[in-house]
């Protein structure tokens, strides 16, 4: 799996677990909704680490918790 796909699925997974939409996550954070939508739709080749950090901060999880997912095992180039 490509990193951008794993990132997309992880954000969706975390939103689903908290019963919020991706748009709600954007609204709760300082991430523009269009930016977060583009990441979730895999339209961003190199997502910013700042965006991942903001997602974590908003969801009150650590970066380690964010990346501690099977989705990030065996990533393709």
PQR file with spaces between the fields and no chain letter, atoms N, CA, C, O and H, PARSE charges and radii, in Angstrom:
ATOM       1  N    UNK     1       0.847   -1.169    0.000 -0.4000 1.5000
ATOM       2  CA   UNK     1       0.000    0.000    0.000 -0.0000 2.0000
ATOM       3  C    UNK     1       0.898    1.239    0.000  0.5500 1.7000
ATOM       4  O    UNK     1       1.958    1.259    0.626 -0.5500 1.4000
ATOM       5  N    UNK     2       0.460    2.240   -0.697 -0.4000 1.5000
ATOM       6  CA   UNK     2       1.174    3.515   -0.723 -0.0000 2.0000
ATOM       7  C    UNK     2       0.937    4.268    0.588  0.5500 1.7000
ATOM       8  O    UNK     2      -0.106    4.122    1.226 -0.5500 1.4000
ATOM       9  H    UNK     2      -0.401    2.224   -1.206  0.4000 1.0000
ATOM      10  N    UNK     3       1.930    5.078    0.973 -0.4000 1.5000
ATOM      11  CA   UNK     3       1.821    5.845    2.209 -0.0000 2.0000
ATOM      12  C    UNK     3       0.581    6.735    2.199  0.5500 1.7000
ATOM      13  O    UNK     3      -0.141    6.802    3.194 -0.5500 1.4000
ATOM      14  H    UNK     3       2.777    5.197    0.454  0.4000 1.0000
ATOM      15  N    UNK     4       0.328    7.414    1.086 -0.4000 1.5000
ATOM      16  CA   UNK     4      -0.811    8.339    1.050 -0.0000 2.0000
ATOM      17  C    UNK     4      -2.139    7.603    1.246  0.5500 1.7000
ATOM      18  O    UNK     4      -3.070    8.160    1.828 -0.5500 1.4000
ATOM      19  H    UNK     4       0.914    7.359    0.277  0.4000 1.0000
ATOM      20  N    UNK     5      -2.238    6.367    0.771 -0.4000 1.5000
ATOM      21  CA   UNK     5      -3.452    5.565    0.969 -0.0000 2.0000
ATOM      22  C    UNK     5      -3.571    5.137    2.425  0.5500 1.7000
ATOM      23  O    UNK     5      -4.660    5.186    2.998 -0.5500 1.4000
ATOM      24  H    UNK     5      -1.482    5.914    0.298  0.4000 1.0000
ATOM      25  N    UNK     6      -2.460    4.716    3.028 -0.4000 1.5000
ATOM      26  CA   UNK     6      -2.467    4.328    4.440 -0.0000 2.0000
ATOM      27  C    UNK     6      -2.862    5.514    5.315  0.5500 1.7000
ATOM      28  O    UNK     6      -3.637    5.365    6.259 -0.5500 1.4000
ATOM      29  H    UNK     6      -1.576    4.676    2.563  0.4000 1.0000
ATOM      30  N    UNK     7      -2.331    6.678    4.999 -0.4000 1.5000
ATOM      31  CA   UNK     7      -2.660    7.891    5.742 -0.0000 2.0000
ATOM      32  C    UNK     7      -4.150    8.208    5.622  0.5500 1.7000
ATOM      33  O    UNK     7      -4.807    8.530    6.612 -0.5500 1.4000
ATOM      34  H    UNK     7      -1.701    6.798    4.232  0.4000 1.0000
ATOM      35  N    UNK     8      -4.663    8.118    4.427 -0.4000 1.5000
ATOM      36  CA   UNK     8      -6.081    8.353    4.179 -0.0000 2.0000
ATOM      37  C    UNK     8      -6.952    7.402    5.001  0.5500 1.7000
ATOM      38  O    UNK     8      -7.883    7.828    5.684 -0.5500 1.4000
ATOM      39  H    UNK     8      -4.130    7.856    3.622  0.4000 1.0000
ATOM      40  N    UNK     9      -6.639    6.123    4.923 -0.4000 1.5000
ATOM      41  CA   UNK     9      -7.425    5.126    5.646 -0.0000 2.0000
ATOM      42  C    UNK     9      -7.329    5.315    7.157  0.5500 1.7000
ATOM      43  O    UNK     9      -8.309    5.106    7.873 -0.5500 1.4000
ATOM      44  H    UNK     9      -5.883    5.776    4.368  0.4000 1.0000
ATOM      45  N    UNK    10      -6.155    5.709    7.645 -0.4000 1.5000
ATOM      46  CA   UNK    10      -5.978    5.914    9.089 -0.0000 2.0000
ATOM      47  C    UNK    10      -6.812    7.093    9.570  0.5500 1.7000
ATOM      48  O    UNK    10      -7.428    7.016   10.633 -0.5500 1.4000
ATOM      49  H    UNK    10      -5.359    5.879    7.063  0.4000 1.0000
ATOM      50  N    UNK    11      -6.843    8.165    8.820 -0.4000 1.5000
ATOM      51  CA   UNK    11      -7.656    9.321    9.206 -0.0000 2.0000
ATOM      52  C    UNK    11      -9.131    8.928    9.219  0.5500 1.7000
ATOM      53  O    UNK    11      -9.860    9.270   10.151 -0.5500 1.4000
ATOM      54  H    UNK    11      -6.342    8.227    7.956  0.4000 1.0000
ATOM      55  N    UNK    12      -9.562    8.220    8.200 -0.4000 1.5000
ATOM      56  CA   UNK    12     -10.956    7.770    8.155 -0.0000 2.0000
ATOM      57  C    UNK    12     -11.272    6.827    9.316  0.5500 1.7000
ATOM      58  O    UNK    12     -12.345    6.909    9.914 -0.5500 1.4000
ATOM      59  H    UNK    12      -8.970    7.942    7.443  0.4000 1.0000
ATOM      60  N    UNK    13     -10.342    5.940    9.628 -0.4000 1.5000
ATOM      61  CA   UNK    13     -10.506    4.989   10.733 -0.0000 2.0000
ATOM      62  C    UNK    13     -10.658    5.739   12.065  0.5500 1.7000
ATOM      63  O    UNK    13     -11.540    5.423   12.862 -0.5500 1.4000
ATOM      64  H    UNK    13      -9.470    5.874    9.142  0.4000 1.0000
ATOM      65  N    UNK    14      -9.811    6.709   12.292 -0.4000 1.5000
ATOM      66  CA   UNK    14      -9.866    7.481   13.534 -0.0000 2.0000
ATOM      67  C    UNK    14     -11.156    8.306   13.625  0.5500 1.7000
ATOM      68  O    UNK    14     -11.752    8.413   14.696 -0.5500 1.4000
ATOM      69  H    UNK    14      -9.093    6.966   11.644  0.4000 1.0000
ATOM      70  N    UNK    15     -11.572    8.872   12.527 -0.4000 1.5000
ATOM      71  CA   UNK    15     -12.828    9.625   12.511 -0.0000 2.0000
ATOM      72  C    UNK    15     -14.010    8.705   12.800  0.5500 1.7000
ATOM      73  O    UNK    15     -14.898    9.043   13.583 -0.5500 1.4000
ATOM      74  H    UNK    15     -11.088    8.785   11.656  0.4000 1.0000
ATOM      75  N    UNK    16     -14.009    7.561   12.171 -0.4000 1.5000
ATOM      76  CA   UNK    16     -15.084    6.594   12.373 -0.0000 2.0000
ATOM      77  C    UNK    16     -15.157    6.152   13.832  0.5500 1.7000
ATOM      78  O    UNK    16     -16.244    6.056   14.403 -0.5500 1.4000
ATOM      79  H    UNK    16     -13.288    7.287   11.535  0.4000 1.0000
ATOM      80  N    UNK    17     -13.999    5.883   14.432 -0.4000 1.5000
ATOM      81  CA   UNK    17     -13.958    5.450   15.832 -0.0000 2.0000
ATOM      82  C    UNK    17     -14.529    6.516   16.765  0.5500 1.7000
ATOM      83  O    UNK    17     -15.077    6.199   17.820 -0.5500 1.4000
ATOM      84  H    UNK    17     -13.116    5.961   13.969  0.4000 1.0000
ATOM      85  N    UNK    18     -14.396    7.778   16.367 -0.4000 1.5000
ATOM      86  CA   UNK    18     -14.894    8.881   17.196 -0.0000 2.0000
ATOM      87  C    UNK    18     -16.259    9.390   16.733  0.5500 1.7000
ATOM      88  O    UNK    18     -16.810   10.345   17.281 -0.5500 1.4000
ATOM      89  H    UNK    18     -13.951    8.035   15.510  0.4000 1.0000
ATOM      90  N    UNK    19     -16.783    8.722   15.709 -0.4000 1.5000
ATOM      91  CA   UNK    19     -18.097    9.074   15.161 -0.0000 2.0000
ATOM      92  C    UNK    19     -18.169   10.533   14.715  0.5500 1.7000
ATOM      93  O    UNK    19     -19.129   11.249   14.999 -0.5500 1.4000
ATOM      94  H    UNK    19     -16.336    7.946   15.263  0.4000 1.0000
ATOM      95  N    UNK    20     -17.110   10.950   14.000 -0.4000 1.5000
ATOM      96  CA   UNK    20     -17.101   12.284   13.403 -0.0000 2.0000
ATOM      97  C    UNK    20     -16.743   12.141   11.925  0.5500 1.7000
ATOM      98  O    UNK    20     -16.152   11.143   11.513 -0.5500 1.4000
ATOM      99  H    UNK    20     -16.330   10.369   13.769  0.4000 1.0000
ATOM     100  N    UNK    21     -17.099   13.125   11.153 -0.4000 1.5000
ATOM     101  CA   UNK    21     -16.753   13.121    9.738 -0.0000 2.0000
ATOM     102  C    UNK    21     -15.387   13.764    9.542  0.5500 1.7000
ATOM     103  O    UNK    21     -14.858   14.416   10.443 -0.5500 1.4000
ATOM     104  H    UNK    21     -17.580   13.936   11.488  0.4000 1.0000
ATOM     105  N    UNK    22     -14.836   13.576    8.377 -0.4000 1.5000
ATOM     106  CA   UNK    22     -13.576   14.221    8.039 -0.0000 2.0000
ATOM     107  C    UNK    22     -13.760   15.740    8.064  0.5500 1.7000
ATOM     108  O    UNK    22     -12.874   16.466    8.513 -0.5500 1.4000
ATOM     109  H    UNK    22     -15.265   13.046    7.645  0.4000 1.0000
ATOM     110  N    UNK    23     -14.898   16.216    7.586 -0.4000 1.5000
ATOM     111  CA   UNK    23     -15.167   17.662    7.625 -0.0000 2.0000
ATOM     112  C    UNK    23     -15.239   18.177    9.056  0.5500 1.7000
ATOM     113  O    UNK    23     -14.773   19.280    9.343 -0.5500 1.4000
ATOM     114  H    UNK    23     -15.618   15.626    7.221  0.4000 1.0000
ATOM     115  N    UNK    24     -15.820   17.385    9.954 -0.4000 1.5000
ATOM     116  CA   UNK    24     -15.892   17.776   11.363 -0.0000 2.0000
ATOM     117  C    UNK    24     -14.488   17.841   11.964  0.5500 1.7000
ATOM     118  O    UNK    24     -14.181   18.746   12.741 -0.5500 1.4000
ATOM     119  H    UNK    24     -16.198   16.489    9.720  0.4000 1.0000
ATOM     120  N    UNK    25     -13.634   16.873   11.599 -0.4000 1.5000
ATOM     121  CA   UNK    25     -12.247   16.893   12.065 -0.0000 2.0000
ATOM     122  C    UNK    25     -11.558   18.167   11.598  0.5500 1.7000
ATOM     123  O    UNK    25     -10.848   18.811   12.370 -0.5500 1.4000
ATOM     124  H    UNK    25     -13.883   16.139   10.968  0.4000 1.0000
ATOM     125  N    UNK    26     -11.763   18.529   10.350 -0.4000 1.5000
ATOM     126  CA   UNK    26     -11.169   19.762    9.817 -0.0000 2.0000
ATOM     127  C    UNK    26     -11.692   20.979   10.579  0.5500 1.7000
ATOM     128  O    UNK    26     -10.935   21.889   10.915 -0.5500 1.4000
ATOM     129  H    UNK    26     -12.340   18.006    9.723  0.4000 1.0000
ATOM     130  N    UNK    27     -12.987   20.978   10.843 -0.4000 1.5000
ATOM     131  CA   UNK    27     -13.623   22.075   11.575 -0.0000 2.0000
ATOM     132  C    UNK    27     -13.047   22.196   12.994  0.5500 1.7000
ATOM     133  O    UNK    27     -12.855   23.303   13.498 -0.5500 1.4000
ATOM     134  H    UNK    27     -13.602   20.238   10.570  0.4000 1.0000
ATOM     135  N    UNK    28     -12.776   21.056   13.629 -0.4000 1.5000
ATOM     136  CA   UNK    28     -12.251   21.048   14.998 -0.0000 2.0000
ATOM     137  C    UNK    28     -10.779   21.454   15.061  0.5500 1.7000
ATOM     138  O    UNK    28     -10.291   21.892   16.103 -0.5500 1.4000
ATOM     139  H    UNK    28     -12.932   20.157   13.220  0.4000 1.0000
ATOM     140  N    UNK    29     -10.090   21.307   13.954 -0.4000 1.5000
ATOM     141  CA   UNK    29      -8.655   21.601   13.907 -0.0000 2.0000
ATOM     142  C    UNK    29      -8.412   22.897   13.138  0.5500 1.7000
ATOM     143  O    UNK    29      -9.347   23.626   12.805 -0.5500 1.4000
ATOM     144  H    UNK    29     -10.486   20.951   13.108  0.4000 1.0000
ATOM     145  N    UNK    30      -7.145   23.164   12.867 -0.4000 1.5000
ATOM     146  CA   UNK    30      -6.814   24.345   12.060 -0.0000 2.0000
ATOM     147  C    UNK    30      -6.514   23.953   10.618  0.5500 1.7000
ATOM     148  O    UNK    30      -5.912   24.727    9.874 -0.5500 1.4000
ATOM     149  H    UNK    30      -6.386   22.572   13.137  0.4000 1.0000
ATOM     150  N    UNK    31      -6.931   22.760   10.227 -0.4000 1.5000
ATOM     151  CA   UNK    31      -6.670   22.258    8.875 -0.0000 2.0000
ATOM     152  C    UNK    31      -7.819   22.706    7.968  0.5500 1.7000
ATOM     153  O    UNK    31      -8.983   22.463    8.287 -0.5500 1.4000
ATOM     154  H    UNK    31      -7.420   22.131   10.832  0.4000 1.0000
ATOM     155  N    UNK    32      -7.511   23.350    6.851 -0.4000 1.5000
ATOM     156  CA   UNK    32      -8.584   23.703    5.920 -0.0000 2.0000
ATOM     157  C    UNK    32      -9.297   22.439    5.433  0.5500 1.7000
ATOM     158  O    UNK    32      -8.638   21.453    5.102 -0.5500 1.4000
ATOM     159  H    UNK    32      -6.565   23.547    6.591  0.4000 1.0000
ATOM     160  N    UNK    33     -10.620   22.454    5.385 -0.4000 1.5000
ATOM     161  CA   UNK    33     -11.368   21.272    4.947 -0.0000 2.0000
ATOM     162  C    UNK    33     -10.910   20.739    3.592  0.5500 1.7000
ATOM     163  O    UNK    33     -10.852   19.525    3.393 -0.5500 1.4000
ATOM     164  H    UNK    33     -11.155   23.255    5.654  0.4000 1.0000
ATOM     165  N    UNK    34     -10.587   21.629    2.667 -0.4000 1.5000
ATOM     166  CA   UNK    34     -10.153   21.175    1.341 -0.0000 2.0000
ATOM     167  C    UNK    34      -8.833   20.416    1.421  0.5500 1.7000
ATOM     168  O    UNK    34      -8.623   19.460    0.674 -0.5500 1.4000
ATOM     169  H    UNK    34     -10.634   22.614    2.829  0.4000 1.0000
ATOM     170  N    UNK    35      -7.948   20.831    2.312 -0.4000 1.5000
ATOM     171  CA   UNK    35      -6.669   20.144    2.485 -0.0000 2.0000
ATOM     172  C    UNK    35      -6.884   18.745    3.027  0.5500 1.7000
ATOM     173  O    UNK    35      -6.322   17.779    2.510 -0.5500 1.4000
ATOM     174  H    UNK    35      -8.119   21.608    2.918  0.4000 1.0000
ATOM     175  N    UNK    36      -7.693   18.634    4.060 -0.4000 1.5000
ATOM     176  CA   UNK    36      -7.939   17.324    4.660 -0.0000 2.0000
ATOM     177  C    UNK    36      -8.683   16.410    3.684  0.5500 1.7000
ATOM     178  O    UNK    36      -8.394   15.216    3.605 -0.5500 1.4000
ATOM     179  H    UNK    36      -8.150   19.419    4.480  0.4000 1.0000
ATOM     180  N    UNK    37      -9.634   16.968    2.949 -0.4000 1.5000
ATOM     181  CA   UNK    37     -10.358   16.186    1.930 -0.0000 2.0000
ATOM     182  C    UNK    37      -9.401   15.681    0.859  0.5500 1.7000
ATOM     183  O    UNK    37      -9.493   14.528    0.438 -0.5500 1.4000
ATOM     184  H    UNK    37      -9.868   17.938    3.013  0.4000 1.0000
ATOM     185  N    UNK    38      -8.485   16.533    0.418 -0.4000 1.5000
ATOM     186  CA   UNK    38      -7.506   16.124   -0.594 -0.0000 2.0000
ATOM     187  C    UNK    38      -6.614   14.998   -0.082  0.5500 1.7000
ATOM     188  O    UNK    38      -6.281   14.080   -0.832 -0.5500 1.4000
ATOM     189  H    UNK    38      -8.410   17.470    0.760  0.4000 1.0000
ATOM     190  N    UNK    39      -6.228   15.063    1.183 -0.4000 1.5000
ATOM     191  CA   UNK    39      -5.410   13.988    1.765 -0.0000 2.0000
ATOM     192  C    UNK    39      -6.209   12.698    1.827  0.5500 1.7000
ATOM     193  O    UNK    39      -5.704   11.641    1.447 -0.5500 1.4000
ATOM     194  H    UNK    39      -6.499   15.809    1.792  0.4000 1.0000
ATOM     195  N    UNK    40      -7.436   12.766    2.295 -0.4000 1.5000
ATOM     196  CA   UNK    40      -8.283   11.572    2.404 -0.0000 2.0000
ATOM     197  C    UNK    40      -8.608   10.997    1.026  0.5500 1.7000
ATOM     198  O    UNK    40      -8.770    9.785    0.883 -0.5500 1.4000
ATOM     199  H    UNK    40      -7.846   13.625    2.603  0.4000 1.0000
ATOM     200  N    UNK    41      -8.703   11.844    0.028 -0.4000 1.5000
ATOM     201  CA   UNK    41      -8.980   11.373   -1.339 -0.0000 2.0000
ATOM     202  C    UNK    41      -7.709   11.000   -2.104  0.5500 1.7000
ATOM     203  O    UNK    41      -7.749   10.741   -3.306 -0.5500 1.4000
ATOM     204  H    UNK    41      -8.571   12.829    0.144  0.4000 1.0000
ATOM     205  N    UNK    42      -6.583   10.978   -1.390 -0.4000 1.5000
ATOM     206  CA   UNK    42      -5.279   10.600   -1.968 -0.0000 2.0000
ATOM     207  C    UNK    42      -4.848   11.523   -3.112  0.5500 1.7000
ATOM     208  O    UNK    42      -4.183   11.083   -4.050 -0.5500 1.4000
ATOM     209  H    UNK    42      -6.550   11.189   -0.413  0.4000 1.0000
ATOM     210  N    UNK    43      -5.222   12.778   -3.034 -0.4000 1.5000
ATOM     211  CA   UNK    43      -4.835   13.752   -4.049 -0.0000 2.0000
ATOM     212  C    UNK    43      -3.578   14.522   -3.669  0.5500 1.7000
ATOM     213  O    UNK    43      -3.169   15.433   -4.389 -0.5500 1.4000
ATOM     214  H    UNK    43      -5.763   13.135   -2.272  0.4000 1.0000
ATOM     215  N    UNK    44      -2.961   14.167   -2.548 -0.4000 1.5000
ATOM     216  CA   UNK    44      -1.743   14.830   -2.088 -0.0000 2.0000
ATOM     217  C    UNK    44      -0.631   13.802   -2.078  0.5500 1.7000
ATOM     218  O    UNK    44      -0.716   12.791   -1.381 -0.5500 1.4000
ATOM     219  H    UNK    44      -3.292   13.427   -1.963  0.4000 1.0000
ATOM     220  N    UNK    45       0.411   14.059   -2.851 -0.4000 1.5000
ATOM     221  CA   UNK    45       1.526   13.113   -2.955 -0.0000 2.0000
ATOM     222  C    UNK    45       2.385   13.068   -1.698  0.5500 1.7000
ATOM     223  O    UNK    45       2.853   12.003   -1.296 -0.5500 1.4000
ATOM     224  H    UNK    45       0.480   14.881   -3.417  0.4000 1.0000
ATOM     225  N    UNK    46       2.590   14.224   -1.083 -0.4000 1.5000
ATOM     226  CA   UNK    46       3.485   14.304    0.057 -0.0000 2.0000
ATOM     227  C    UNK    46       2.816   15.111    1.174  0.5500 1.7000
ATOM     228  O    UNK    46       3.108   16.294    1.349 -0.5500 1.4000
ATOM     229  H    UNK    46       2.210   15.090   -1.410  0.4000 1.0000
ATOM     230  N    UNK    47       1.915   14.466    1.929 -0.4000 1.5000
ATOM     231  CA   UNK    47       1.196   15.190    2.983 -0.0000 2.0000
ATOM     232  C    UNK    47       2.152   15.764    4.030  0.5500 1.7000
ATOM     233  O    UNK    47       3.148   15.136    4.388 -0.5500 1.4000
ATOM     234  H    UNK    47       1.677   13.505    1.787  0.4000 1.0000
ATOM     235  N    UNK    48       1.845   16.925    4.497 -0.4000 1.5000
ATOM     236  CA   UNK    48       2.672   17.621    5.475 -0.0000 2.0000
ATOM     237  C    UNK    48       2.613   16.931    6.832  0.5500 1.7000
ATOM     238  O    UNK    48       1.549   16.494    7.272 -0.5500 1.4000
ATOM     239  H    UNK    48       1.036   17.436    4.206  0.4000 1.0000
ATOM     240  N    UNK    49       3.755   16.837    7.484 -0.4000 1.5000
ATOM     241  CA   UNK    49       3.791   16.278    8.836 -0.0000 2.0000
ATOM     242  C    UNK    49       3.036   17.198    9.801  0.5500 1.7000
ATOM     243  O    UNK    49       2.543   16.745   10.835 -0.5500 1.4000
ATOM     244  H    UNK    49       4.619   17.191    7.126  0.4000 1.0000
ATOM     245  N    UNK    50       2.948   18.469    9.467 -0.4000 1.5000
ATOM     246  CA   UNK    50       2.194   19.408   10.293 -0.0000 2.0000
ATOM     247  C    UNK    50       0.710   19.054   10.305  0.5500 1.7000
ATOM     248  O    UNK    50       0.048   19.185   11.335 -0.5500 1.4000
ATOM     249  H    UNK    50       3.348   18.837    8.627  0.4000 1.0000
ATOM     250  N    UNK    51       0.189   18.611    9.174 -0.4000 1.5000
ATOM     251  CA   UNK    51      -1.216   18.211    9.107 -0.0000 2.0000
ATOM     252  C    UNK    51      -1.444   16.982    9.978  0.5500 1.7000
ATOM     253  O    UNK    51      -2.424   16.920   10.720 -0.5500 1.4000
ATOM     254  H    UNK    51       0.726   18.505    8.337  0.4000 1.0000
ATOM     255  N    UNK    52      -0.545   16.003    9.891 -0.4000 1.5000
ATOM     256  CA   UNK    52      -0.671   14.797   10.718 -0.0000 2.0000
ATOM     257  C    UNK    52      -0.606   15.190   12.196  0.5500 1.7000
ATOM     258  O    UNK    52      -1.374   14.679   13.011 -0.5500 1.4000
ATOM     259  H    UNK    52       0.251   16.053    9.288  0.4000 1.0000
ATOM     260  N    UNK    53       0.299   16.087   12.531 -0.4000 1.5000
ATOM     261  CA   UNK    53       0.418   16.559   13.913 -0.0000 2.0000
ATOM     262  C    UNK    53      -0.882   17.229   14.365  0.5500 1.7000
ATOM     263  O    UNK    53      -1.339   16.989   15.483 -0.5500 1.4000
ATOM     264  H    UNK    53       0.922   16.502   11.868  0.4000 1.0000
ATOM     265  N    UNK    54      -1.475   18.054   13.522 -0.4000 1.5000
ATOM     266  CA   UNK    54      -2.729   18.727   13.870 -0.0000 2.0000
ATOM     267  C    UNK    54      -3.863   17.731   14.067  0.5500 1.7000
ATOM     268  O    UNK    54      -4.694   17.899   14.959 -0.5500 1.4000
ATOM     269  H    UNK    54      -1.104   18.249   12.614  0.4000 1.0000
ATOM     270  N    UNK    55      -3.897   16.697   13.237 -0.4000 1.5000
ATOM     271  CA   UNK    55      -4.906   15.639   13.405 -0.0000 2.0000
ATOM     272  C    UNK    55      -4.726   15.001   14.780  0.5500 1.7000
ATOM     273  O    UNK    55      -5.693   14.828   15.522 -0.5500 1.4000
ATOM     274  H    UNK    55      -3.221   16.561   12.512  0.4000 1.0000
ATOM     275  N    UNK    56      -3.496   14.657   15.109 -0.4000 1.5000
ATOM     276  CA   UNK    56      -3.204   14.030   16.400 -0.0000 2.0000
ATOM     277  C    UNK    56      -3.578   14.938   17.563  0.5500 1.7000
ATOM     278  O    UNK    56      -4.204   14.504   18.529 -0.5500 1.4000
ATOM     279  H    UNK    56      -2.711   14.797   14.506  0.4000 1.0000
ATOM     280  N    UNK    57      -3.190   16.192   17.459 -0.4000 1.5000
ATOM     281  CA   UNK    57      -3.476   17.163   18.515 -0.0000 2.0000
ATOM     282  C    UNK    57      -4.987   17.306   18.713  0.5500 1.7000
ATOM     283  O    UNK    57      -5.474   17.336   19.843 -0.5500 1.4000
ATOM     284  H    UNK    57      -2.681   16.545   16.673  0.4000 1.0000
ATOM     285  N    UNK    58      -5.711   17.393   17.618 -0.4000 1.5000
ATOM     286  CA   UNK    58      -7.165   17.542   17.678 -0.0000 2.0000
ATOM     287  C    UNK    58      -7.830   16.315   18.283  0.5500 1.7000
ATOM     288  O    UNK    58      -8.773   16.437   19.064 -0.5500 1.4000
ATOM     289  H    UNK    58      -5.316   17.369   16.699  0.4000 1.0000
ATOM     290  N    UNK    59      -7.341   15.132   17.926 -0.4000 1.5000
ATOM     291  CA   UNK    59      -7.925   13.889   18.424 -0.0000 2.0000
ATOM     292  C    UNK    59      -7.342   13.463   19.770  0.5500 1.7000
ATOM     293  O    UNK    59      -7.738   12.446   20.339 -0.5500 1.4000
ATOM     294  H    UNK    59      -6.574   15.032   17.291  0.4000 1.0000
ATOM     295  N    UNK    60      -6.392   14.261   20.269 -0.4000 1.5000
ATOM     296  CA   UNK    60      -5.743   13.995   21.562 -0.0000 2.0000
ATOM     297  C    UNK    60      -5.078   12.620   21.595  0.5500 1.7000
ATOM     298  O    UNK    60      -5.251   11.837   22.529 -0.5500 1.4000
ATOM     299  H    UNK    60      -6.071   15.087   19.806  0.4000 1.0000
ATOM     300  N    UNK    61      -4.301   12.359   20.522 -0.4000 1.5000
ATOM     301  CA   UNK    61      -3.494   11.144   20.464 -0.0000 2.0000
ATOM     302  C    UNK    61      -2.062   11.546   20.110  0.5500 1.7000
ATOM     303  O    UNK    61      -1.824   12.638   19.593 -0.5500 1.4000
ATOM     304  H    UNK    61      -4.161   12.995   19.764  0.4000 1.0000
ATOM     305  N    UNK    62      -1.127   10.669   20.391 -0.4000 1.5000
ATOM     306  CA   UNK    62       0.268   10.948   20.050 -0.0000 2.0000
ATOM     307  C    UNK    62       0.535   10.539   18.600  0.5500 1.7000
ATOM     308  O    UNK    62      -0.233    9.792   17.995 -0.5500 1.4000
ATOM     309  H    UNK    62      -1.320    9.783   20.812  0.4000 1.0000
ATOM     310  N    UNK    63       1.626   11.042   18.070 -0.4000 1.5000
ATOM     311  CA   UNK    63       2.047   10.608   16.731 -0.0000 2.0000
ATOM     312  C    UNK    63       2.287    9.102   16.720  0.5500 1.7000
ATOM     313  O    UNK    63       1.978    8.420   15.742 -0.5500 1.4000
ATOM     314  H    UNK    63       2.250   11.650   18.561  0.4000 1.0000
ATOM     315  N    UNK    64       2.839    8.594   17.814 -0.4000 1.5000
ATOM     316  CA   UNK    64       3.075    7.152   17.924 -0.0000 2.0000
ATOM     317  C    UNK    64       1.760    6.392   17.812  0.5500 1.7000
ATOM     318  O    UNK    64       1.687    5.379   17.117 -0.5500 1.4000
ATOM     319  H    UNK    64       3.090    9.148   18.608  0.4000 1.0000
ATOM     320  N    UNK    65       0.724    6.871   18.487 -0.4000 1.5000
ATOM     321  CA   UNK    65      -0.587    6.216   18.401 -0.0000 2.0000
ATOM     322  C    UNK    65      -1.150    6.313   16.980  0.5500 1.7000
ATOM     323  O    UNK    65      -1.784    5.376   16.493 -0.5500 1.4000
ATOM     324  H    UNK    65       0.783    7.694   19.051  0.4000 1.0000
ATOM     325  N    UNK    66      -0.919    7.433   16.328 -0.4000 1.5000
ATOM     326  CA   UNK    66      -1.415    7.598   14.962 -0.0000 2.0000
ATOM     327  C    UNK    66      -0.800    6.550   14.038  0.5500 1.7000
ATOM     328  O    UNK    66      -1.504    5.881   13.281 -0.5500 1.4000
ATOM     329  H    UNK    66      -0.404    8.194   16.723  0.4000 1.0000
ATOM     330  N    UNK    67       0.524    6.418   14.114 -0.4000 1.5000
ATOM     331  CA   UNK    67       1.225    5.511   13.205 -0.0000 2.0000
ATOM     332  C    UNK    67       1.248    4.066   13.690  0.5500 1.7000
ATOM     333  O    UNK    67       1.725    3.185   12.974 -0.5500 1.4000
ATOM     334  H    UNK    67       1.096    6.961   14.729  0.4000 1.0000
ATOM     335  N    UNK    68       0.744    3.811   14.886 -0.4000 1.5000
ATOM     336  CA   UNK    68       0.699    2.446   15.416 -0.0000 2.0000
ATOM     337  C    UNK    68      -0.523    1.729   14.847  0.5500 1.7000
ATOM     338  O    UNK    68      -1.512    1.494   15.541 -0.5500 1.4000
ATOM     339  H    UNK    68       0.357    4.526   15.467  0.4000 1.0000
ATOM     340  N    UNK    69      -0.422    1.396   13.581 -0.4000 1.5000
ATOM     341  CA   UNK    69      -1.510    0.751   12.853 -0.0000 2.0000
ATOM     342  C    UNK    69      -0.921   -0.191   11.814  0.5500 1.7000
ATOM     343  O    UNK    69       0.127    0.083   11.229 -0.5500 1.4000
ATOM     344  H    UNK    69       0.381    1.588   13.017  0.4000 1.0000
ATOM     345  N    UNK    70      -1.601   -1.290   11.596 -0.4000 1.5000
ATOM     346  CA   UNK    70      -1.180   -2.254   10.564 -0.0000 2.0000
ATOM     347  C    UNK    70      -1.127   -1.605    9.191  0.5500 1.7000
ATOM     348  O    UNK    70      -0.418   -2.084    8.306 -0.5500 1.4000
ATOM     349  H    UNK    70      -2.452   -1.513   12.071  0.4000 1.0000
ATOM     350  N    UNK    71      -1.862   -0.530    9.007 -0.4000 1.5000
ATOM     351  CA   UNK    71      -1.890    0.148    7.716 -0.0000 2.0000
ATOM     352  C    UNK    71      -0.506    0.615    7.269  0.5500 1.7000
ATOM     353  O    UNK    71      -0.233    0.713    6.072 -0.5500 1.4000
ATOM     354  H    UNK    71      -2.438   -0.141    9.727  0.4000 1.0000
ATOM     355  N    UNK    72       0.363    0.903    8.234 -0.4000 1.5000
ATOM     356  CA   UNK    72       1.681    1.447    7.896 -0.0000 2.0000
ATOM     357  C    UNK    72       2.759    0.369    7.788  0.5500 1.7000
ATOM     358  O    UNK    72       3.934    0.683    7.595 -0.5500 1.4000
ATOM     359  H    UNK    72       0.142    0.824    9.206  0.4000 1.0000
ATOM     360  N    UNK    73       2.365   -0.896    7.911 -0.4000 1.5000
ATOM     361  CA   UNK    73       3.297   -1.997    7.707 -0.0000 2.0000
ATOM     362  C    UNK    73       3.389   -2.300    6.219  0.5500 1.7000
ATOM     363  O    UNK    73       2.375   -2.270    5.521 -0.5500 1.4000
ATOM     364  H    UNK    73       1.411   -1.151    8.068  0.4000 1.0000
ATOM     365  N    UNK    74       4.561   -2.584    5.736 -0.4000 1.5000
ATOM     366  CA   UNK    74       4.775   -3.004    4.338 -0.0000 2.0000
ATOM     367  C    UNK    74       4.314   -1.965    3.313  0.5500 1.7000
ATOM     368  O    UNK    74       3.624   -2.295    2.349 -0.5500 1.4000
ATOM     369  H    UNK    74       5.384   -2.607    6.303  0.4000 1.0000
ATOM     370  N    UNK    75       4.697   -0.728    3.530 -0.4000 1.5000
ATOM     371  CA   UNK    75       4.365    0.324    2.562 -0.0000 2.0000
ATOM     372  C    UNK    75       5.191    0.142    1.289  0.5500 1.7000
ATOM     373  O    UNK    75       6.335   -0.312    1.319 -0.5500 1.4000
ATOM     374  H    UNK    75       5.258   -0.460    4.313  0.4000 1.0000
ATOM     375  N    UNK    76       4.569    0.512    0.174 -0.4000 1.5000
ATOM     376  CA   UNK    76       5.260    0.472   -1.123 -0.0000 2.0000
ATOM     377  C    UNK    76       5.911    1.819   -1.390  0.5500 1.7000
ATOM     378  O    UNK    76       5.557    2.831   -0.784 -0.5500 1.4000
ATOM     379  H    UNK    76       3.639    0.880    0.149  0.4000 1.0000
ATOM     380  N    UNK    77       6.868    1.812   -2.308 -0.4000 1.5000
ATOM     381  CA   UNK    77       7.500    3.074   -2.731 -0.0000 2.0000
ATOM     382  C    UNK    77       6.604    3.836   -3.675  0.5500 1.7000
ATOM     383  O    UNK    77       6.969    4.919   -4.133 -0.5500 1.4000
ATOM     384  H    UNK    77       7.155    0.990   -2.801  0.4000 1.0000
